[in-house]
Amino acid sequence: MPHIKQLFHTSADFVKVKNDTAPFSVGKSLRCLIEDQFSPRDNVLVTRNDFNVRVANSQESKNQVRALINQMYSWRGYRFETNIVGHHTHQTTLQAYRGEDTLGTLSLNIDSENGLLADQLYQREIDTLRKRGAALCELTCLAISKQFGSNELLASLFHLIHILGRSLHCATDAVIEINPRHSLYYQRLLGFRQIGEKIHCRRVNAPAVLLHIKTDFVEEQIAHHAGRRRISDRSLYPYFFSSLETKQLSQRILEMHHLHPAFLQKFN
């Protein structure tokens, strides 16, 4: 499979391509400010007009997340190993929800002595990053409700995961395994670069490619485009949180000591 050239650096470089396939319907919704309705013990990070986002830390919320992933994967003919959610020692799972409905989820795995899920298929590529001194994190178990998916919901999950990975765990690089039919979508809208060739993934019984992005690049895009509250087909970054919201979120995450005790010493 030929290498796909990376197209990013400024918002003008994110161009919509007819053959790009989004993994779900992406609509448009209005943003609102973060509301401080919950205590850190509620695990809620963000409240919006039409959804909230929390850390799925309870068994009930993890089961709800697994149910959504299984539903969306089964709909596409994929297989899902339910023990992937919650199996990683340094894993954080986000749950976007409204009332009793789970609308979306995305998990973050931090590299450790146990490695990453992507090592199973792409250890050579990931070891290359490690040898360059990269502090790695992995995005995994992405699922968005077909009925309730939106640009804002997707951007909220990705931005929160970025804050967790970079600010809390000091990650310099992120990787994600993606079905090839969605690869260009993430390259165009977020600036990922493909570094791993197409391989059949037995975990989901579907093909995969490995994408990579540097968290410094994400920070640059956030600084230039986030919180502008404009409609954009070219990039998801305008749907990311503003600088003020990001500061509030970072502080809230640090207040949730019960969710990351192993890393608390970094901030003492």
Buried (B, 14 or more C-beta within 10 A) or exposed (E): EEEBEBBBEEBEEBEEEEEBEBBBEBEEBEBEEBEEEBEBEEBBBBBBEBBBBBBBBEEEBBBBBBBBBBBBBEEEEBEBBBEBBBEBEBBBBBBBBBEEEBBBBBBBBBBEEEBBBBBEBBEEBBEEBBEEEBBBBBBBBBBBBEEBBBBBBBBBBBBBBBBBBBBBBEBBBBBBBBBBBBBBBBBBBBBBBBBBBBBEBEBBEBBBBBBBBBBEBBBBBBEBBBBBEEEBEBBBBBBBBBEEBBEBBBEBBBEBEEBBEEBEEEEE
